[in-house]
Amino acid sequence: MNAVQVISIALLSVLAANAQVIMPGRCPKPAVQENFDAARYLGTWYDIQRLPHTFQKGECCTATYSLKSPGVVGVLNRELLADGTVSSISGSATAKDPSEPAKLAVSFFENAPPAPYWVLSTDYDSYALVYSCTDFGIFHADFAWIMSRNPALADDTMEELHSTLSSIGVSVDKLITTNQDAAYCSAMDQ
């Protein structure tokens, strides 16, 4: 094996061990929300389902978006961890190309490269479907979030969003449902 193959296999092993969803080939290039309006997207969204990944381990997950400055959206992600503590992280998102405002790049750490944050679909009032993908040459890691303005989302909407994800090759059977039970999540407000 050559060095690239060894590195790829090692990276794949690390990602797989960390519950990432790894797929063969390069990232798909799905269509995104037409005429995306970041101002209408601002506010709090509840995480309903997501693909597993290393940086989000809790329940009661929310994402709150605010306008930091013209063209820059502030991001505050919060979750309730198993030990009862609330974890949060702040970052910012910007559209790399103003002609494609639904293709955002989000960054949470200084000097770290931003990650794609593509809004595939939203009605702004009830649901949002977000996709991100990272290429590793011969394979890629998928990230997806189904979010809602409320702690629950209608079954027919979920089916439609699952269909959209399936159409681009995302393994919807790997989606995990976030606990958004009001009694359980009340610790987030304390």
N, C-alpha and C positions, 0 to 999 in steps of 0.2 A: 504494500500500500504506500502511496505517496503521502507527503506531509499534509496536504489539503484534505485528503480522505480521513486521515487519522484525527485531524482537528475537527472535521465535520462530525465524525462519529462520537468523539468526546463531547462536543457541544450538544449534540442530539441527546446523548445519555444524560447530561446534566439537566437539560430542559425537560426531558421526559420524567426524570426523577422529581422535578419540581412541579409536576401536574400541568405543564404547559400542553396545549393542543398543537402537536407537530404534524404537518402535512407535507407530502412530497411536492416537489416543484416550486415554482416561484409564486409570490403573492398574486391573487387575482386583482383585477382592476374594476371593481363594481361601479355601477352608476351611483351617484350621490343625490341628495335632495336638491331638486331644482329650485332656483330662486331662494336659496337659504337665507333666512333673516335672523342674524345672531341676536338682535334685540328681542325678538319674540321667544328665543330659546333661553334667555336668562331666567334665573330663578332656581328652585330646588326640584330635583328629579330623584325618584326612588329607584334603586336597583332592583329589578324584578328577577331577571336571569342573566347569567354571564358564563362565559367560558372560564374554566379554572386557570389561575395564574398565580405566580409567587407573591405579587404585591398587594393582593386583596384577599384576606383570610377570614374576615369577620362577617357579621350579620348586620341587619338594619342599615345597610349601606346607602348613603345619599351622596349626590353630587350637586353642589350649588354653584351656579355661574353668575358672575357679575361683570359689569363693564369697568375695567381698570383704567383704560384710556382709549382714545379712538383706535379701533382695530385690534385691541387687546382685551381678551376675555379672561377674567380671574376665575380660577377653579379652586374649589374647596371640597375635597373628598373626605367623608367621615364614615366610620364603621365602629360597631361594637364588637370588641374582641371577646374570646371565650373566658378570659379572666375578669370580665366586667368593666374593663377600661375602654374609654373611647379613644380611638386613634384617628388622627386627621393629618392631612397633608395639603399644602397650598401650592398652586402653580399658575401657569398662564398658558393661554392658547391663542394662536394667531393663524389667519389664513395666509399661506405662503403666496398664493396667487389670488388677487382680488376677483378675478373672473370665475374662480371656483371657491366661493366662500364656505361651502360645506366640507371642504377638505382642510381641516385645521391641523396644526402641529402643536402638541402640548408638551410642556416641559415642567418638571417638578424640582429639578436640581440644577444649580448653577454649573455651567461648563459641561453639562450632559447633553448629548444630542436630543432634540425633540422627537417625540414619537407621533406617528400618524393618528389622527382622531377624525374619522370620516363619518359624518352624519348621513347614513344611507336613506333614512326616512323619518319624518316627524310630522305630526299635525300641530305641534307646539302646545296643545291643550291637554293631551292625554298620553301620548306615547312618543318614544324616540328609539331609533335603532342605530347603534354606533358600532363601527367596525374599525379594527386596526390590524395591521399585519407587519411582521418583520421578516425580511428575506435573509436566509443563511446559505445562499448558493443553491444547493440541490434540494433544499427543503425550506419551509417557512413556518412561522408560529402565528396562529390565528388568535385574535382577541375580539370578543364581541360582548355587547351589553344591550339588553332590552330594558328600557327605563320607562317610568310612568310618573305623572304628576301626583299620583296617589299611590298608596302602598299595595295596590292590586291593579290588575289589568284584565280586561275582558278576554275570554277564551278565544273568540273569533279574531280579535286583534293579535293575540299570541300566535295563532295558527298562521295568520298572514305574514307576521314577522319571521316566523320559523321558515316559511316558504321562501321568503326573500334570502335568508341566510343559506338555505339549502341550495338555492339556484346559483350561488357563487362557490359552492363546495365546502361550506362550513358544516362541521359535524354537529347538528343540533342535538343529537343524542348525548353529547358531552356537556350541554348546558346544565348549570346547577341553579337551583331556585334559591333566592335569598330570603331568609326569614324576615318578614316585615310586620310580624304580629305586634299590635299596638302595646299590649301588656309587656311583652318581652323587650320591645324597643324603647320603652319609657325611660330606661337608663340613659338614653342618648340626650334627653332633655335636662338631665341633672348636672 
